[in-house]
Amino acid sequence: MKNNLSVLKEEKKYARFLSSVFISGIGDWFHSIAVFSLLLQLTNAGLALGFTMALRVLPHLLFGPLGGTS
């Protein structure tokens, strides 16, 4: 069995795809932090922040079982 780094060296397209997914995930976290910070600054209510976080998870909870495993 090959080690993971040698596979990434051989498969250049996969390595590029993996790095782009990683960078996109970092951008998603920055977006979430910015939205939550703005919401907390505008409303000054933790309840609004909790409600927003719950609403962001709701589609995954509702449609995840319909989509199956990935």
mmCIF file as gemmi writes it, N, C-alpha and C atoms, coordinates in Angstrom:
data_model
loop_
_atom_site.group_PDB
_atom_site.id
_atom_site.type_symbol
_atom_site.label_atom_id
_atom_site.label_alt_id
_atom_site.label_comp_id
_atom_site.label_asym_id
_atom_site.label_entity_id
_atom_site.label_seq_id
_atom_site.pdbx_PDB_ins_code
_atom_site.Cartn_x
_atom_site.Cartn_y
_atom_site.Cartn_z
_atom_site.occupancy
_atom_site.B_iso_or_equiv
_atom_site.pdbx_formal_charge
_atom_site.auth_seq_id
_atom_site.auth_asym_id
_atom_site.pdbx_PDB_model_num
ATOM 1 N N . MET Axp A 1 ? 0.849 -1.18 0 1 0 ? 1 A 1
ATOM 2 C CA . MET Axp A 1 ? 0 0 0 1 0 ? 1 A 1
ATOM 3 C C . MET Axp A 1 ? 0.894 1.243 0 1 0 ? 1 A 1
ATOM 4 N N . LYS Axp A 2 ? 0.566 2.163 -0.858 1 0 ? 2 A 1
ATOM 5 C CA . LYS Axp A 2 ? 1.345 3.392 -0.967 1 0 ? 2 A 1
ATOM 6 C C . LYS Axp A 2 ? 1.01 4.332 0.191 1 0 ? 2 A 1
ATOM 7 N N . ASN Axp A 3 ? 1.984 5.126 0.576 1 0 ? 3 A 1
ATOM 8 C CA . ASN Axp A 3 ? 1.647 6.104 1.611 1 0 ? 3 A 1
ATOM 9 C C . ASN Axp A 3 ? 0.938 7.297 0.96 1 0 ? 3 A 1
ATOM 10 N N . ASN Axp A 4 ? 0.293 8.079 1.769 1 0 ? 4 A 1
ATOM 11 C CA . ASN Axp A 4 ? -0.588 9.138 1.265 1 0 ? 4 A 1
ATOM 12 C C . ASN Axp A 4 ? 0.152 10.214 0.486 1 0 ? 4 A 1
ATOM 13 N N . LEU Axp A 5 ? 1.33 10.574 0.918 1 0 ? 5 A 1
ATOM 14 C CA . LEU Axp A 5 ? 2.053 11.651 0.238 1 0 ? 5 A 1
ATOM 15 C C . LEU Axp A 5 ? 2.502 11.24 -1.15 1 0 ? 5 A 1
ATOM 16 N N . SER Axp A 6 ? 2.857 9.975 -1.333 1 0 ? 6 A 1
ATOM 17 C CA . SER Axp A 6 ? 3.278 9.553 -2.669 1 0 ? 6 A 1
ATOM 18 C C . SER Axp A 6 ? 2.098 9.54 -3.637 1 0 ? 6 A 1
ATOM 19 N N . VAL Axp A 7 ? 0.915 9.248 -3.135 1 0 ? 7 A 1
ATOM 20 C CA . VAL Axp A 7 ? -0.276 9.292 -3.99 1 0 ? 7 A 1
ATOM 21 C C . VAL Axp A 7 ? -0.542 10.724 -4.431 1 0 ? 7 A 1
ATOM 22 N N . LEU Axp A 8 ? -0.385 11.679 -3.52 1 0 ? 8 A 1
ATOM 23 C CA . LEU Axp A 8 ? -0.606 13.08 -3.88 1 0 ? 8 A 1
ATOM 24 C C . LEU Axp A 8 ? 0.44 13.578 -4.864 1 0 ? 8 A 1
ATOM 25 N N . LYS Axp A 9 ? 1.65 13.064 -4.767 1 0 ? 9 A 1
ATOM 26 C CA . LYS Axp A 9 ? 2.684 13.463 -5.718 1 0 ? 9 A 1
ATOM 27 C C . LYS Axp A 9 ? 2.416 12.904 -7.107 1 0 ? 9 A 1
ATOM 28 N N . GLU Axp A 10 ? 1.872 11.699 -7.164 1 0 ? 10 A 1
ATOM 29 C CA . GLU Axp A 10 ? 1.582 11.074 -8.46 1 0 ? 10 A 1
ATOM 30 C C . GLU Axp A 10 ? 0.322 11.635 -9.103 1 0 ? 10 A 1
ATOM 31 N N . GLU Axp A 11 ? -0.677 11.891 -8.313 1 0 ? 11 A 1
ATOM 32 C CA . GLU Axp A 11 ? -1.974 12.367 -8.827 1 0 ? 11 A 1
ATOM 33 C C . GLU Axp A 11 ? -2.056 13.877 -8.646 1 0 ? 11 A 1
ATOM 34 N N . LYS Axp A 12 ? -1.542 14.608 -9.599 1 0 ? 12 A 1
ATOM 35 C CA . LYS Axp A 12 ? -1.481 16.072 -9.494 1 0 ? 12 A 1
ATOM 36 C C . LYS Axp A 12 ? -2.866 16.714 -9.487 1 0 ? 12 A 1
ATOM 37 N N . LYS Axp A 13 ? -3.78 16.179 -10.296 1 0 ? 13 A 1
ATOM 38 C CA . LYS Axp A 13 ? -5.127 16.759 -10.343 1 0 ? 13 A 1
ATOM 39 C C . LYS Axp A 13 ? -5.86 16.556 -9.019 1 0 ? 13 A 1
ATOM 40 N N . TYR Axp A 14 ? -5.657 15.381 -8.418 1 0 ? 14 A 1
ATOM 41 C CA . TYR Axp A 14 ? -6.303 15.124 -7.127 1 0 ? 14 A 1
ATOM 42 C C . TYR Axp A 14 ? -5.718 16.028 -6.052 1 0 ? 14 A 1
ATOM 43 N N . ALA Axp A 15 ? -4.421 16.247 -6.074 1 0 ? 15 A 1
ATOM 44 C CA . ALA Axp A 15 ? -3.784 17.135 -5.1 1 0 ? 15 A 1
ATOM 45 C C . ALA Axp A 15 ? -4.303 18.557 -5.248 1 0 ? 15 A 1
ATOM 46 N N . ARG Axp A 16 ? -4.486 18.999 -6.468 1 0 ? 16 A 1
ATOM 47 C CA . ARG Axp A 16 ? -5.025 20.346 -6.705 1 0 ? 16 A 1
ATOM 48 C C . ARG Axp A 16 ? -6.47 20.44 -6.23 1 0 ? 16 A 1
ATOM 49 N N . PHE Axp A 17 ? -7.245 19.399 -6.492 1 0 ? 17 A 1
ATOM 50 C CA . PHE Axp A 17 ? -8.635 19.37 -6.038 1 0 ? 17 A 1
ATOM 51 C C . PHE Axp A 17 ? -8.705 19.383 -4.513 1 0 ? 17 A 1
ATOM 52 N N . LEU Axp A 18 ? -7.865 18.591 -3.868 1 0 ? 18 A 1
ATOM 53 C CA . LEU Axp A 18 ? -7.859 18.516 -2.416 1 0 ? 18 A 1
ATOM 54 C C . LEU Axp A 18 ? -7.466 19.854 -1.791 1 0 ? 18 A 1
ATOM 55 N N . SER Axp A 19 ? -6.497 20.518 -2.363 1 0 ? 19 A 1
ATOM 56 C CA . SER Axp A 19 ? -6.099 21.825 -1.825 1 0 ? 19 A 1
ATOM 57 C C . SER Axp A 19 ? -7.185 22.874 -2.057 1 0 ? 19 A 1
ATOM 58 N N . SER Axp A 20 ? -7.885 22.797 -3.174 1 0 ? 20 A 1
ATOM 59 C CA . SER Axp A 20 ? -8.965 23.763 -3.417 1 0 ? 20 A 1
ATOM 60 C C . SER Axp A 20 ? -10.132 23.541 -2.457 1 0 ? 20 A 1
ATOM 61 N N . VAL Axp A 21 ? -10.431 22.294 -2.108 1 0 ? 21 A 1
ATOM 62 C CA . VAL Axp A 21 ? -11.479 22.01 -1.13 1 0 ? 21 A 1
ATOM 63 C C . VAL Axp A 21 ? -11.082 22.557 0.241 1 0 ? 21 A 1
ATOM 64 N N . PHE Axp A 22 ? -9.814 22.404 0.587 1 0 ? 22 A 1
ATOM 65 C CA . PHE Axp A 22 ? -9.318 22.918 1.859 1 0 ? 22 A 1
ATOM 66 C C . PHE Axp A 22 ? -9.435 24.439 1.923 1 0 ? 22 A 1
ATOM 67 N N . ILE Axp A 23 ? -9.035 25.122 0.875 1 0 ? 23 A 1
ATOM 68 C CA . ILE Axp A 23 ? -9.101 26.586 0.838 1 0 ? 23 A 1
ATOM 69 C C . ILE Axp A 23 ? -10.553 27.056 0.846 1 0 ? 23 A 1
ATOM 70 N N . SER Axp A 24 ? -11.428 26.345 0.159 1 0 ? 24 A 1
ATOM 71 C CA . SER Axp A 24 ? -12.84 26.699 0.158 1 0 ? 24 A 1
ATOM 72 C C . SER Axp A 24 ? -13.447 26.541 1.548 1 0 ? 24 A 1
ATOM 73 N N . GLY Axp A 25 ? -13.044 25.508 2.267 1 0 ? 25 A 1
ATOM 74 C CA . GLY Axp A 25 ? -13.531 25.307 3.63 1 0 ? 25 A 1
ATOM 75 C C . GLY Axp A 25 ? -13.113 26.429 4.56 1 0 ? 25 A 1
ATOM 76 N N . ILE Axp A 26 ? -11.885 26.92 4.391 1 0 ? 26 A 1
ATOM 77 C CA . ILE Axp A 26 ? -11.43 28.055 5.192 1 0 ? 26 A 1
ATOM 78 C C . ILE Axp A 26 ? -12.284 29.288 4.882 1 0 ? 26 A 1
ATOM 79 N N . GLY Axp A 27 ? -12.588 29.505 3.615 1 0 ? 27 A 1
ATOM 80 C CA . GLY Axp A 27 ? -13.438 30.636 3.232 1 0 ? 27 A 1
ATOM 81 C C . GLY Axp A 27 ? -14.837 30.516 3.805 1 0 ? 27 A 1
ATOM 82 N N . ASP Axp A 28 ? -15.367 29.312 3.842 1 0 ? 28 A 1
ATOM 83 C CA . ASP Axp A 28 ? -16.689 29.107 4.43 1 0 ? 28 A 1
ATOM 84 C C . ASP Axp A 28 ? -16.7 29.459 5.915 1 0 ? 28 A 1
ATOM 85 N N . TRP Axp A 29 ? -15.624 29.088 6.617 1 0 ? 29 A 1
ATOM 86 C CA . TRP Axp A 29 ? -15.549 29.418 8.045 1 0 ? 29 A 1
ATOM 87 C C . TRP Axp A 29 ? -15.455 30.927 8.258 1 0 ? 29 A 1
ATOM 88 N N . PHE Axp A 30 ? -14.662 31.615 7.431 1 0 ? 30 A 1
ATOM 89 C CA . PHE Axp A 30 ? -14.58 33.068 7.547 1 0 ? 30 A 1
ATOM 90 C C . PHE Axp A 30 ? -15.932 33.711 7.287 1 0 ? 30 A 1
ATOM 91 N N . HIS Axp A 31 ? -16.671 33.186 6.321 1 0 ? 31 A 1
ATOM 92 C CA . HIS Axp A 31 ? -17.999 33.717 6.023 1 0 ? 31 A 1
ATOM 93 C C . HIS Axp A 31 ? -18.931 33.519 7.213 1 0 ? 31 A 1
ATOM 94 N N . SER Axp A 32 ? -18.916 32.35 7.798 1 0 ? 32 A 1
ATOM 95 C CA . SER Axp A 32 ? -19.776 32.079 8.953 1 0 ? 32 A 1
ATOM 96 C C . SER Axp A 32 ? -19.442 32.996 10.116 1 0 ? 32 A 1
ATOM 97 N N . ILE Axp A 33 ? -18.163 33.163 10.4 1 0 ? 33 A 1
ATOM 98 C CA . ILE Axp A 33 ? -17.766 34.026 11.504 1 0 ? 33 A 1
ATOM 99 C C . ILE Axp A 33 ? -18.194 35.47 11.241 1 0 ? 33 A 1
ATOM 100 N N . ALA Axp A 34 ? -18.065 35.929 10.009 1 0 ? 34 A 1
ATOM 101 C CA . ALA Axp A 34 ? -18.461 37.296 9.676 1 0 ? 34 A 1
ATOM 102 C C . ALA Axp A 34 ? -19.97 37.489 9.832 1 0 ? 34 A 1
ATOM 103 N N . VAL Axp A 35 ? -20.748 36.532 9.362 1 0 ? 35 A 1
ATOM 104 C CA . VAL Axp A 35 ? -22.208 36.648 9.472 1 0 ? 35 A 1
ATOM 105 C C . VAL Axp A 35 ? -22.641 36.616 10.929 1 0 ? 35 A 1
ATOM 106 N N . PHE Axp A 36 ? -22.069 35.713 11.71 1 0 ? 36 A 1
ATOM 107 C CA . PHE Axp A 36 ? -22.45 35.626 13.12 1 0 ? 36 A 1
ATOM 108 C C . PHE Axp A 36 ? -22.025 36.872 13.891 1 0 ? 36 A 1
ATOM 109 N N . SER Axp A 37 ? -20.853 37.39 13.587 1 0 ? 37 A 1
ATOM 110 C CA . SER Axp A 37 ? -20.395 38.607 14.263 1 0 ? 37 A 1
ATOM 111 C C . SER Axp A 37 ? -21.281 39.804 13.922 1 0 ? 37 A 1
ATOM 112 N N . LEU Axp A 38 ? -21.63 39.932 12.645 1 0 ? 38 A 1
ATOM 113 C CA . LEU Axp A 38 ? -22.504 41.034 12.226 1 0 ? 38 A 1
ATOM 114 C C . LEU Axp A 38 ? -23.88 40.906 12.866 1 0 ? 38 A 1
ATOM 115 N N . LEU Axp A 39 ? -24.417 39.711 12.905 1 0 ? 39 A 1
ATOM 116 C CA . LEU Axp A 39 ? -25.731 39.505 13.505 1 0 ? 39 A 1
ATOM 117 C C . LEU Axp A 39 ? -25.714 39.84 14.989 1 0 ? 39 A 1
ATOM 118 N N . LEU Axp A 40 ? -24.679 39.408 15.679 1 0 ? 40 A 1
ATOM 119 C CA . LEU Axp A 40 ? -24.581 39.697 17.105 1 0 ? 40 A 1
ATOM 120 C C . LEU Axp A 40 ? -24.39 41.188 17.354 1 0 ? 40 A 1
ATOM 121 N N . GLN Axp A 41 ? -23.648 41.864 16.478 1 0 ? 41 A 1
ATOM 122 C CA . GLN Axp A 41 ? -23.433 43.304 16.638 1 0 ? 41 A 1
ATOM 123 C C . GLN Axp A 41 ? -24.713 44.086 16.352 1 0 ? 41 A 1
ATOM 124 N N . LEU Axp A 42 ? -25.486 43.662 15.355 1 0 ? 42 A 1
ATOM 125 C CA . LEU Axp A 42 ? -26.71 44.395 14.998 1 0 ? 42 A 1
ATOM 126 C C . LEU Axp A 42 ? -27.846 44.152 15.982 1 0 ? 42 A 1
ATOM 127 N N . THR Axp A 43 ? -28.004 42.915 16.43 1 0 ? 43 A 1
ATOM 128 C CA . THR Axp A 43 ? -29.142 42.604 17.292 1 0 ? 43 A 1
ATOM 129 C C . THR Axp A 43 ? -28.8 42.612 18.768 1 0 ? 43 A 1
ATOM 130 N N . ASN Axp A 44 ? -27.544 42.333 19.086 1 0 ? 44 A 1
ATOM 131 C CA . ASN Axp A 44 ? -27.084 42.235 20.467 1 0 ? 44 A 1
ATOM 132 C C . ASN Axp A 44 ? -27.904 41.204 21.245 1 0 ? 44 A 1
ATOM 133 N N . ALA Axp A 45 ? -28.329 40.138 20.534 1 0 ? 45 A 1
ATOM 134 C CA . ALA Axp A 45 ? -29.14 39.098 21.158 1 0 ? 45 A 1
ATOM 135 C C . ALA Axp A 45 ? -28.571 37.726 20.809 1 0 ? 45 A 1
ATOM 136 N N . GLY Axp A 46 ? -28.236 36.993 21.841 1 0 ? 46 A 1
ATOM 137 C CA . GLY Axp A 46 ? -27.735 35.644 21.635 1 0 ? 46 A 1
ATOM 138 C C . GLY Axp A 46 ? -28.79 34.715 21.065 1 0 ? 46 A 1
ATOM 139 N N . LEU Axp A 47 ? -30.055 35.012 21.346 1 0 ? 47 A 1
ATOM 140 C CA . LEU Axp A 47 ? -31.142 34.189 20.826 1 0 ? 47 A 1
ATOM 141 C C . LEU Axp A 47 ? -31.196 34.241 19.307 1 0 ? 47 A 1
ATOM 142 N N . ALA Axp A 48 ? -30.989 35.414 18.734 1 0 ? 48 A 1
ATOM 143 C CA . ALA Axp A 48 ? -30.978 35.55 17.269 1 0 ? 48 A 1
ATOM 144 C C . ALA Axp A 48 ? -29.825 34.76 16.67 1 0 ? 48 A 1
ATOM 145 N N . LEU Axp A 49 ? -28.691 34.766 17.343 1 0 ? 49 A 1
ATOM 146 C CA . LEU Axp A 49 ? -27.538 34.016 16.873 1 0 ? 49 A 1
ATOM 147 C C . LEU Axp A 49 ? -27.813 32.516 16.93 1 0 ? 49 A 1
ATOM 148 N N . GLY Axp A 50 ? -28.374 32.05 18.005 1 0 ? 50 A 1
ATOM 149 C CA . GLY Axp A 50 ? -28.718 30.639 18.128 1 0 ? 50 A 1
ATOM 150 C C . GLY Axp A 50 ? -29.761 30.211 17.109 1 0 ? 50 A 1
ATOM 151 N N . PHE Axp A 51 ? -30.732 31.076 16.865 1 0 ? 51 A 1
ATOM 152 C CA . PHE Axp A 51 ? -31.775 30.79 15.877 1 0 ? 51 A 1
ATOM 153 C C . PHE Axp A 51 ? -31.18 30.672 14.473 1 0 ? 51 A 1
ATOM 154 N N . THR Axp A 52 ? -30.248 31.571 14.154 1 0 ? 52 A 1
ATOM 155 C CA . THR Axp A 52 ? -29.587 31.54 12.853 1 0 ? 52 A 1
ATOM 156 C C . THR Axp A 52 ? -28.765 30.274 12.68 1 0 ? 52 A 1
ATOM 157 N N . MET Axp A 53 ? -28.062 29.885 13.721 1 0 ? 53 A 1
ATOM 158 C CA . MET Axp A 53 ? -27.265 28.661 13.65 1 0 ? 53 A 1
ATOM 159 C C . MET Axp A 53 ? -28.165 27.439 13.464 1 0 ? 53 A 1
ATOM 160 N N . ALA Axp A 54 ? -29.3 27.419 14.146 1 0 ? 54 A 1
ATOM 161 C CA . ALA Axp A 54 ? -30.238 26.305 14.007 1 0 ? 54 A 1
ATOM 162 C C . ALA Axp A 54 ? -30.828 26.261 12.598 1 0 ? 54 A 1
ATOM 163 N N . LEU Axp A 55 ? -31.133 27.424 12.042 1 0 ? 55 A 1
ATOM 164 C CA . LEU Axp A 55 ? -31.697 27.461 10.69 1 0 ? 55 A 1
ATOM 165 C C . LEU Axp A 55 ? -30.684 27.022 9.635 1 0 ? 55 A 1
ATOM 166 N N . ARG Axp A 56 ? -29.399 27.236 9.89 1 0 ? 56 A 1
ATOM 167 C CA . ARG Axp A 56 ? -28.374 26.799 8.943 1 0 ? 56 A 1
ATOM 168 C C . ARG Axp A 56 ? -28.222 25.285 8.932 1 0 ? 56 A 1
ATOM 169 N N . VAL Axp A 57 ? -28.535 24.629 10.04 1 0 ? 57 A 1
ATOM 170 C CA . VAL Axp A 57 ? -28.396 23.177 10.145 1 0 ? 57 A 1
ATOM 171 C C . VAL Axp A 57 ? -29.668 22.463 9.674 1 0 ? 57 A 1
ATOM 172 N N . LEU Axp A 58 ? -30.77 23.156 9.7 1 0 ? 58 A 1
ATOM 173 C CA . LEU Axp A 58 ? -32.068 22.551 9.392 1 0 ? 58 A 1
ATOM 174 C C . LEU Axp A 58 ? -32.13 21.837 8.039 1 0 ? 58 A 1
ATOM 175 N N . PRO Axp A 59 ? -31.65 22.408 6.937 1 0 ? 59 A 1
ATOM 176 C CA . PRO Axp A 59 ? -31.718 21.677 5.662 1 0 ? 59 A 1
ATOM 177 C C . PRO Axp A 59 ? -30.94 20.357 5.678 1 0 ? 59 A 1
ATOM 178 N N . HIS Axp A 60 ? -29.824 20.339 6.378 1 0 ? 60 A 1
ATOM 179 C CA . HIS Axp A 60 ? -29.045 19.102 6.464 1 0 ? 60 A 1
ATOM 180 C C . HIS Axp A 60 ? -29.807 18.035 7.246 1 0 ? 60 A 1
ATOM 181 N N . LEU Axp A 61 ? -30.502 18.455 8.281 1 0 ? 61 A 1
ATOM 182 C CA . LEU Axp A 61 ? -31.27 17.511 9.076 1 0 ? 61 A 1
ATOM 183 C C . LEU Axp A 61 ? -32.484 16.984 8.321 1 0 ? 61 A 1
ATOM 184 N N . LEU Axp A 62 ? -33.111 17.84 7.537 1 0 ? 62 A 1
ATOM 185 C CA . LEU Axp A 62 ? -34.328 17.437 6.821 1 0 ? 62 A 1
ATOM 186 C C . LEU Axp A 62 ? -34.014 16.623 5.569 1 0 ? 62 A 1
ATOM 187 N N . PHE Axp A 63 ? -33.045 17.056 4.783 1 0 ? 63 A 1
ATOM 188 C CA . PHE Axp A 63 ? -32.813 16.426 3.497 1 0 ? 63 A 1
ATOM 189 C C . PHE Axp A 63 ? -31.648 15.44 3.488 1 0 ? 63 A 1
ATOM 190 N N . GLY Axp A 64 ? -30.877 15.409 4.565 1 0 ? 64 A 1
ATOM 191 C CA . GLY Axp A 64 ? -29.77 14.47 4.648 1 0 ? 64 A 1
ATOM 192 C C . GLY Axp A 64 ? -30.208 13.012 4.56 1 0 ? 64 A 1
ATOM 193 N N . PRO Axp A 65 ? -31.235 12.618 5.308 1 0 ? 65 A 1
ATOM 194 C CA . PRO Axp A 65 ? -31.684 11.232 5.196 1 0 ? 65 A 1
ATOM 195 C C . PRO Axp A 65 ? -32.234 10.876 3.816 1 0 ? 65 A 1
ATOM 196 N N . LEU Axp A 66 ? -32.775 11.847 3.119 1 0 ? 66 A 1
ATOM 197 C CA . LEU Axp A 66 ? -33.288 11.578 1.768 1 0 ? 66 A 1
ATOM 198 C C . LEU Axp A 66 ? -32.147 11.369 0.764 1 0 ? 66 A 1
ATOM 199 N N . GLY Axp A 67 ? -31.052 12.088 0.991 1 0 ? 67 A 1
ATOM 200 C CA . GLY Axp A 67 ? -29.909 11.995 0.071 1 0 ? 67 A 1
ATOM 201 C C . GLY Axp A 67 ? -29.057 10.771 0.295 1 0 ? 67 A 1
ATOM 202 N N . GLY Axp A 68 ? -29.112 10.203 1.479 1 0 ? 68 A 1
ATOM 203 C CA . GLY Axp A 68 ? -28.299 9.037 1.781 1 0 ? 68 A 1
ATOM 204 C C . GLY Axp A 68 ? -26.889 9.432 2.18 1 0 ? 68 A 1
ATOM 205 N N . THR Axp A 69 ? -26.02 8.442 2.206 1 0 ? 69 A 1
ATOM 206 C CA . THR Axp A 69 ? -24.628 8.698 2.604 1 0 ? 69 A 1
ATOM 207 C C . THR Axp A 69 ? -23.827 9.162 1.4 1 0 ? 69 A 1
ATOM 208 N N . SER Axp A 70 ? -22.78 9.897 1.682 1 0 ? 70 A 1
ATOM 209 C CA . SER Axp A 70 ? -21.946 10.364 0.57 1 0 ? 70 A 1
ATOM 210 C C . SER Axp A 70 ? -20.631 9.639 0.541 1 0 ? 70 A 1
